[in-house]
Amino acid sequence: MRYFSTCLFFFLSAAILSGQVHYTGQVENLKGEALDNINILIYPANSEMLLAFDVTDEKGEFQVDVNIKGDSIDIQTSSIHYEKQRKRVANHTQHVSFKLAPDVKQLEAFTVRAAAIDRRGDTLSFMVSSFALEKDRSIEDVIRRMPGIEVEPGGTILYQGIPIQKFYVEGLDLMGGRYAIVSGNLPHGNVSTIEIMENHQPVRILEDRISSQQASLNIKLKRHVSITGQGNMGAGFAPLLWDANITPMMFTKSIQLLASYQANNTGKDVSKQMRVLTPEEFARMAERPSEKPGLLNQPTPGLPDFNENRYLDNNIHLVNLNGLIKLTQDLELRANLYFYNDYRQQESAIKRTFYTPGDSLVFEESIQGRENINYLQGEFTLSRNVKKNFLKNVLNVKGDWNNQHGLFVNDVEDVRQSLKKPFKAISNDLKSINPMRNHLIEFSSYISYDYSPFELSAKPGRFEDILNEGNTYPQSLQNVDLQRFYAKHAAGFVFNHGKITYTPRVGFSIRKQLLESALNVLTTDTLFNAGKAFANDLEGTQTRTYLQSGVEYRDGGFTLRASLPLSWQTIKMDDAIQEKGQFMERLFFDPGLSFALKFKGFWQINGGWSFNNRLGDMDGQNYGFILRDYRSLNQNATPISETQSHRWVSYLSYKNPITSFFSSFNYLFSNSRHNLIYSNAVYTDGSIVRQALLIPNTSIIHSVSAQASQFIRKMRMSIALKVSYSNQAGKAFVNDALYKTDNQFFQLNPSISMQPVQWLNLEYNVKLYYLQTAIEAMKSNDITTLTHQFVLYTLFREKHQFGFNLEYYDQPSNNAFFADLNYRYSIKKTKTDIELVWNNIFNVDKYVSYQTSSFALYETRFYLRPAQFYVKVGFRF
Amino acid sequence: MKPGHITRFLFQIYKDHKNSKIIYFGHIVPTRFKYEEEMSEIKWNLGTDTSHVLDYAANQAFASYGGREWVVWYAPALPINDGPYKFSGLPGLILKAYDTKEDYIFEAISIEKLKEPTDIEMSERTAVATTRRNFLKAEDNLRYDIINRVKEAGVGNELEQRMARRMLKRNNPIELE
């Protein structure tokens, strides 16, 4: 009893001391069922100042503590589906019940200001004026600020982290994948809205059949016509330098044009930006004849592995025209044309070392090379994209008028080689998709024809023992004419079944070609043909019939892919002059299996094995000798080369952004069996006679690489280390000796980068290369090169940017020390950038690079561009 | 805070009102992360001021979250206990929310009637589960390590610098701690 009263006392005193009043209650509907998620609001009597609140639980109950002076309070219910009730109750602890009648509230729809983002179905519209800032110039500047959209450094636009698949202006796709030139130049003032079409399927017949995860972007213009563009002009000296670029463009709803003119002699190869290829196109091109056959060549040194603007002595002018017309509602015609002229000069010296067991042969020569390129390409695309079917036809025409001249100076003599390499090609690529009952069938057709009449002249001629009974002679003339025709037709289907996707393809391709060649010798008094052994009249036909099937299984982070291509291939070659030929037919099965697994968040493991049968290219077959360059005489009279290879690739990575530790490991192994080997007869003047021999041999490659990096937050510094090693073992045949070769390559690359203050970035990295060649397990040569690089640049947000670069190359026979400076000043008001560039400050004139093949080492001394200074001004209009 | 300056948010926030949980998805190169928080992590203090936002009578409330002091205005007449960002749990829709430094301001600009009920879809793309603390740490690391991350992706020098400059602008995250 005493115990009870004590408790009661404590309860009462607690309540009185705090002034706390405890309300509990219950909310029900008219049927007496408990109502949850009803807001219970406590107000002072006759006031709207909320004191406390609660939300009813699943039993419809609530409890609220209130601490207020006054006799009574108001308790009010509020919810979206029931009526509002307000009860006045005395201000003391008690239980309050509510019975609510349904009352669905219609919220008033309202808009305070035009929404910056509007959604209609799968299309999001962003109002450009809501996102644009004063400093913005192009539409890309504004796009990158829109929620969910990112712009990658290369100009690639991502939506929700995934690259967009199509870039349209007023629904038209003028530039294909090269849209960065439009997004980077179109002033945002001309654009009204940016539309993002989520899950966009650009091929309309596939719309309801194949769902797409990718989005496309459409630019809607404010006015009917928009004329815009950008330009920049630069000039400098040592010698006179220029760099100009002007890109006007016009967009309307039915016609769009973009032109550009670019010219420079500062070592920038602007023709490269014209050839943007997607990985898909690369894969398709692998089966086609080579883009331009390399029948005859100017012996050019392997390019050094550093920035080409240090050595490329060019003078390029490029004109690019793109137009698109909407012929009817469904039919579009697009033309993309470009032409460029480039005059290049390159001075270099090569030291070639050929290794044979117990001996090595060394040849040195200096080269003064000149090249004049005229290249024209036109692409005409007609497309029809409707619900019923899809059709796209691309006609491509190109012409290349290329002349190369070289002066080769060595101990023996000076040789002048000149080479004309004109090349003309026409191709047509058709793709269509049509419905067939419930399935879709995709049909593709590719037809091409090309013609390369090459001409090579060498003064004086070499191989006098073979060609002119040992007497020297002033000139040799090699003519080669190659015509190639290729056609490929294929059909494909897609079947989906749950987690498994099955994609069979059938196809047939045929390639026919004719190679004609003749070698002429010009002596002091006569011009005579070198004879039957040095001529070709080779007709070749290759066919390939295939059934390709792939199966993919996907489950969460695990993917398993199997490809099971089966092909029937034939090659028939006949040389009318040599009266030689061959016919072969092969059935090939090239299976491949690969898997990828992501686990524990940060880990990923990939692995794959494949087996491949490869037949040699008919371009490499010549029963009669051809003078490939002034010092190489080449014959390939064996059956066509066949290679069978097993290949294993594996990859393991651990990438943890929380601890900022990133690491990966790679291993590659391949084992290839070849039926042919090339014998090289090296002459005392450095000339080579190269012949294919039917000697089976095997080459094995192992390649391992690993890298790791760690960010250290306290020091604002990242340290990284990369290591790689590869080994290539095989056989070589030089001067009648067949022997084992073994090349090893090792690279070590530690680096540090830090931001001691936010606006300054410093980087230092060291690269150590080690290269070793061995013959019959005896080391024949090794080379170590060491590179140090230091980079500094500022990261100021506005106006000024400053950068400085130092590189030091430590090589066996050369040291080079490079320094470059650049400074950029931006003037917002006039939308102008001024850039000052000072390259190669120490005026370094040469650089050495090394290349190896299985039995030779090439050491190339490059003469570089001198120190140069130039000013560049960029503007937009 | 300049007018027209709209911050790009690249995260997704889902609110599981039934279990009082906030589910956050964010991408930090090269990983997509996910973390959960209790809604009760954000503790509201009711204010006494009243005002009108978008013609609705609105009450004030305060909370301290992520290293910022937040002020919100909610409308009891709109009994939908939700709001922008991670905010919810007041007896009415939050129509306006800002931190006391006014670095971040959320404002309702329209209420729209949907023709038919629409589900809110949660992406099934795999994400690594982590905690809020670790996510903020990873975000902070990225800010200062951006150049190396970009390098790993293998882009040119000039582009690395552009990325780093852009990252400099993201120096004032919505959650400071």
Interface residues (C-beta under 8 A of the other chain):
Chain A: N39 I40 L41 E48 M49 L50 L51 A52 F53 V55 S78 S79 I80 K105 L107 E108 A109 F110 T111 V112 R113 A115 A116 S130 F131 A132 L133 R144 R145 M146 P147 G148 I149 E150 P153 G154 G161 G556 G557 K598 G601 F602 K655 N656 P657 I658 S660 F662 S709 F711 R713 R716 S718 A720 S753 Q755 Q758 W759 N761 E763 V791 Y793 L795 R797 Q801 G803
Chain B: K2 G4 H5 I6 R8 F9 L10 H27 I28 V29 P30 T31 F33 L46 T48 T50 L54 D55 A57 N59 P76 A77 L78 P79 I80 N81 L90 P91 G92 A108 I109 S110 I111 E112 K113 T126 V128 A129 T130 N134 F135 K137 A138 D140 N141 L142 Y144 D145 I147 N148 V150 E152 V155 G156 N157 L159 E160 Q161 R162 M163 A164 R165 R166 L168 K169 N171
